[in-house]
Amino acid sequence: MQQILFISLALLKRRKKHIILAILGVVLGVTALIVSSSMMRGFEKYFIRQVIELEPHIVIKPRESFPKEMSIQDDEGEKVLEVKGYKPKEKNRIVTWREIKVALEGEREVVGIAPRLEAKGIIKLGGKEKAVSLIGIEPEEEKRASSLEQFLSSGNLLDIRDNKDGLFIGVVLAKELGIEQVGQKVVLYLPEQEGRLFRVLGFFDSGITSIDSTRVILSREALETLLNRGDEVNLIIIRVKDPYKAKDLASFFEARLGEKFTIEPWQDAYKNFLRILKTQNTMTLMIVIIILMVSAFGIYNIIMMTVMEKRKEIAILMAMGYKRSDIIGIFLSIGFFIALVGSLIGFILSFFLIGYLETLDYRIEGTIRAKGFLMDKSFKYYIEGLLFSYIFCLLASIYPAYKASRVNPVDIFRNQ
């Protein structure tokens, strides 16, 4: 074994420049894999964490009913016209929400349940107006069923219980309307309803732009007044102990409550975003694999050229008693050395690069808003980088090593 390593190092010294270039290729691939994985997974984990904290884990809402058939018939009962593309009858309320709440509160996995009344409206300040989603809540119950309060910049949810004309709005929405401080007054409009004056009690900042630019939080009682409705809700939100079990629990609750309700876990509510994140991760991995493949071709060329140039030396080694497996081991060791050195340098470079990116005062504005890059420092990315580098380097070494082992000493000496 020592002799094999000694010969491998001797061959490496003969091609220092080529080996350094091959190592740099591995360093680039490993660094790209670790840093990009850290960044993409950090982005994904931040998004999921914010969704889990801010949004309900499970939502119960009324199921829309679609008639099997709509047609116009004559006096004799014959169909004369079939209606297609009709709008289903709305059932946008849950009458038995209190009974549902009592029934599910006893479940072991349930942490909190709260009713909500939601509607679409328009918020206006001066000449600026914006379409928004109005969410009417019961503050005491909402605090048990969601972590909405921890995203408030000032005040608490109980403020809207004591101030029926108060509301909270997202920071992005506030910026678009030009609201800079608590206490400013805005007007809320609902379809076919007169506007009503409200006072801004505070702002919430979830870090998710789609939420912070559209949502308005107020008391359920105030929203009922705006809608001219009685004591009713159209959503029931549920918080569970383990958010990742929400999908299974939603199926269980749906089987228990029957077909009158649609029960949606947070995974389904944000499935498009989660699909986009998965696609981004896949595309990033493909780019890194291409980088490593280019590095692997470089290693293949270096070892193959070495084999072709050292055919006489290989023949001498085989004449001295070296087995074909020993010859394979010599050239595989070259690939192993390149992978080892490239990975170690890539690890060190990735560690410092991730730390540097975290310190950058760079504001991300888009689907998610954050200060600086969102990095995940999990050690598993370093393991992945090591595995990928070894796989590609060894694959690039296998054929040249096999080619070297097939050298026939008799043919080589005969041609000298």
Buried (B, 14 or more C-beta within 10 A) or exposed (E): EEEBBEBBEEBBEEBEEBBEBBBBBBBBBBBBBBBBBBBBBBBBBBBBEBBBBBBBBBBBBBBEEEEEEEEEEEEEEEEEEEEEEEEEEEBEBBEEBEEBBEBBEEBEBBBBBBBBBBBEBBBBBEEEBBEBEBBBBBBEBBBEBBBBBEBBEEBBBEBBBEBEBBBBBBBBBBEBBEBEEBEBEBBBBBEEBEBBEBEBBBBBBBBBBBBBBBBBBBBBBBBBBBBEBEEBBBBBBBBBEEBEBBBEBBEBBBEEBEEEBBBBBBBBBBEEBBEBBEEBBEEBBEEBBEBBBEBBBBBBBBBBEBBEEBBBBBBBBBEEEBEBEBBBBBBBBBBBBBBBBBBBBBBEBBBEBBEEBBEEEEEBEEBBBBEEBBBBEBEEBBEBBBEBBBEBBBBBBBBBBBBBBEBEBEEBEEEE
